Amino acid sequence: MIVAIDGPAGSGKSTIAREIARRMGFEKLDTGALYRTVAFACTLHGVDLDDEDGVVTLSRSLDISFDSAGEATRISVDGRDVSDDIRTPAVDRIVSKVSAYPGVREAMLPVQRLFAQDRDVVAEGRDIGTVVFPNALVKVFLTADPRERARRRVLQRHPGEQLSDEALQREVDETLADLERRDRLDSSRETAPLRAADDAVRIDSSRFTIDEVVDQIRDLISKRRDS
């Protein structure tokens, strides 16, 4: 079974997908990490992000692998663990440009589909239910209030830290601007834009706790398995 969870950055996709995988014994596929890896690799190899041919050529040459053992999915490229390198504000700012190139998305399709062969998978990203796994049995489009999404992203960057109210507010404001810019780019790109699949169930995660969202999706999974 494939469960597809799409939605904008900061909507809670990774957290929800991780909980679904943990509680139901699914493998978790973070497809956004693939595009982050390509973006990071471009900076590592000095590829100009405006050079579409160069970015696409590099993306096709990368050996990307996932290790989904445990609660945190690790991702490696050419034998190097880049799980932490790809989760930075610098990569946040460039990943939409890289992921908009049709050749990059084409290069990442077989990586995603190979991962999902012969296993139960919960996959999260922006085009999972529309392009990557259009026949997924369960499709969810997860969203949240933009400011809440920005707050979550900031807290995700500072696990265990106690930020002052002033520092938190300042970083939330900066992150909100980045998220809104990325939303515009992701939703307006010609290839595989961010949108809900016609048969996706929409859930606003800002209205529910993590457990409540997980329970809603588990109910959807159970219904599809029983049908």
N, C-alpha and C positions, 0 to 999 in steps of 0.2 A: 504494500500500500504506500502511496505517496500522498503526503499532506503538504499543500502549497500555501505558504503564508507570505503575502505581499504587503507592501506599505512603505511609506516614506521613512527617512532616517529618524530615529528617536521614538518611533511608535511602539517600541517594545518587542519587535519581531524576534531578536536574538534571545532575549530572556524567556519569552513564551515558547519559542521553538526548543530551547534547551530544557525547559521543564516538561514539555510534551515528550521529548526524547527520553528524559530520565524516568518519567513515571510510566511510560508505555513501552520502553525497550526499543525505541526507534533509533536510527542513526540520524545525526543532525548535519545538514548541509547548509553552510553559510555561503551563499553564492556571491554576496557582496564582497566577501573576502577575496574572491578571485580577482575582481576588478581593482580592489585596493592593492593586491599583489602586483598586478601589471603596472599600476601607477607608481608604486614604490620602485619596481624594477627599472622603470624609465628614469627615475632620478638617480638610481644606483649606477646605471650604465650611460648616463649623460644623453639620453634620447630626448630631443626637443618635443614637447607635448603638442606643438602645432604641426609637427611632421607626422601626418596620419600614416603614411606608408611605413615610416620608421617604427612607429608605435605598434602597428599591426604586425610587422615583421618580427619585432621582439616578442610580442605576445604569443606568436606561433612557435617560437623557439624555446619557451620556458617549460621546464618540467615541474609542474605544480602538483603537490600531493596533500591530502588531508589525513590527520590522525584524530579521529573522533572519540578515542578512548577517554573515559573520564568525563567530567562535566564541562571542561573547556576544550573546544576544538582547536587544535594546533594546525597551522598551515606552513608548508615549506616550499621553497622554490629553488630548484637546482641544488637540493640538499641542505639549504640553509633555512632554519626556522625563522620566519619573519612575522610571527603572530603578534608580537608587540610593536614591531616597526610599522605595521600597516594601520595601527590604531592611533594615529596622531592627527592634530589639527592640520598639519601640512598636507597629509594625504587626503584628509576630508575635503580640502579646497580644490584638489586636482582630479579626484576620482571620477567626477561626473563627466569631465572632458574626455577622459580615456574611455569610459564605458559607453560614450555616445558613438564611438567609431564602430560601424557595422562589422568590419573585419575582426575587431577585438571580440565582439559578442559572438561572432561565428566561431572564433578560435576557442572560446570558453564553453560552447555548447557540449561538445563531446566529453569534456572533463566532468561536467555536471551529470550528464546522462550515464556515463560509465560508473560514477559513484553510486548511482541509484539502482543499478542492476541487481536483481535478485535479493533485495532487502527492503525492509520497512524504513522509509525515510521521511523526515520532516524537513522540508527545504524552505528557506526564507530568503527574500530578495525583493526585486521590483518587477520582474517579468516571469515569475515562476509559473503562475497559473495561466498566463497568456501565451508564453513562447516556449519556455524550457520544458514544462510538463503540462501541456494543455489537456491531457487526459487524466490528471490527478483526480482521485476520488473525492478528496476534500480540498476546497479552496477557501481561503480566508483573506479578506483585505482589512488589514489592521491599521488604524490611524489613531490620532490623539490631538489634543489642543496643541498648537505650535509652541507656545511658551512652555508647556509641560514637557514636550519633546526636547526642547533645548535644555531644560533643567535636568532631565534624565541623562542627556549626553554629557553634561558637565560633571555630574556626580559619577558617571561611568569612568571619566578620566581621572578622578581623584578618589579611588576606593579607600575607605577608612580614614580619609582626611577630614578635618573639621575646618571648613571654609567660613570666614566671617560673612555676615549678611551682605556687606558691601562688596566683598570679593566675589561672592556667589552671584549677586545681581549683575555685576559688571560682566562676568564671563557668560552668564545666561544671555544678556543682551547681544554680545558679540556672536555667540553660537546661534542665536535665533536668526540673525541676519544671514549667517552662512547656510543654515537649514532652508530658509525661504528661497535663497538664491539657488540652492541645489534642487529644491522642489521644482522650481521653474524650469531648470535645465533638464531634469529627469522626465518631467511631464511633457515637455515640448520637443524632445528629440524625435527624429524621424524613425529610427530603428528601436523597436521594443520599448516604447515609452512607459513610464509608470502609470498604470491604470488598473482598475479592478476588472477581473475577468467577469464576463456576463453572468456566470453561475457561481460567483464568489459570495460568501456571506460576509457582510460588512460588520466590523466590531470597532467601536470607539473605546480604546483602552483607557482613556482618561476618566471614564465613568466607572471603571471597575478595578478591583484589585487584581494582582497577578493570578491568584488562585481562581478568581471568578472567570477570568478570560480563559485560563487553562481548562477549567471545567466545561465551559461552553464548547471549546474545540474538541475536548474528549467526547462530549455528547454527540457532536457531529460525526466523529470517527466511528463511534459505536453504532450509530444509525446507519452509516454507509456499510459497515461490516455486516449488519443484520439484514440489509435490504437485498 
